[in-house]
């Protein structure tokens, strides 16, 4: 390490390998001077970004102006504590070298993630393209419910994970973000949506030109995201008026929000003037309802839609086992039975076909989708084993030919 370089590294965990990196050099020169550098898919960035790997864990390093890395690190820590979908901060470095002062943000690489360009450049990803815009709208709603002003929502600042045939969007860049008391004030929501729409139109215009995709209509698609955002925001935040005797509708509202993935924090009932009706105000917390439930029952870490798919299968299995054993089986026992007899055998069978970039839960969801398709075609439940073998033959092996 060069003597003239003054380096201060702050880390969440004591990862000693970070001290051996060539901090005295600009990140753009690391490729030829650092043995830990790896190539990973990335989006466009106005800053220099490199990826490194220690043992089996990959990290992203982003070069920034002085002190900005520390500020973004602290913001991401708050976002993570609120269980918002964003990259995980690891640390930051403050560097003064030959009168040049910079900072570097260190985040953990988001495994199984896809930059938006891969969804357009890879024909195998075509099924996910239509969900990209919905994922952006959902992410914006989650941020605004938590009082977060993003300030630079764009496809370039977002990563995507496959989620049971859908996409989950993750915030990558928080340089321009600000935190307010939740929910985000209306004027800031409006400004954030204007920025989002402008950036999306620009991103989509570049993609349309680069890949000659005439079906992309940037202005219409930008407006669509804003409309989807508004629909979801109103669905979550609008109060519902119910009769005093119709309290069952409280559970209906909770289930509807749970189906969208949102956990309900509290419910406020406000009596009307006449006393015969109440206004129901529901406060949601995060969009990890099924994800948290599945983790508590099985220890599996998945995306929200994946968890919803798997929880549906567990609940169906619970009903079957309860009927067979003639007593009410606890959900936890059904989940453990499912884990040992359904999930793990399929993942083990697919093991030799799994790469380091394969998300096991997503693959299991694809097997379930294949099982549903085969059962519909044959008008019977074909079972997990047949569906798995058919999936290997017709989807995995054929895609490699």
Secondary structure, DSSP 8 states (H G I E B T S, - for coil): --TTEEEEEEESS--GGGGGS-TTS-GGGGGGT-TTEE-------SS-EEEEEETTEEEEEEEEETTHHHHHHHHHHHHHHTT-SB-EEEEEEEEEETTEEEEEEEEE--TTEEEHHHHHH-GGGHHHHHHHHHHHHHHHHHHHHTTEE-S---STTEEEEEETTEEEEEE---TT-EE-SSS--HHHHHHHHHHHHHHHHHHHHHHHHHHT-TT--HHHHHHHHHHHHHHHHHHHH--EEEETT-THHHHHHHHHHHHTT--EEEEEEEE-SSSSEEEEEEEE--S-HHHHHHHHHH-----HHHHHHHHHHHHHHHHHHHHHHTS---HHHHHHHHIIIIIHHHHHHTGGG--TT--HHHHHHHHHHHHHHHHHHHTS---HHHHHHHHIIIIIIHHH-
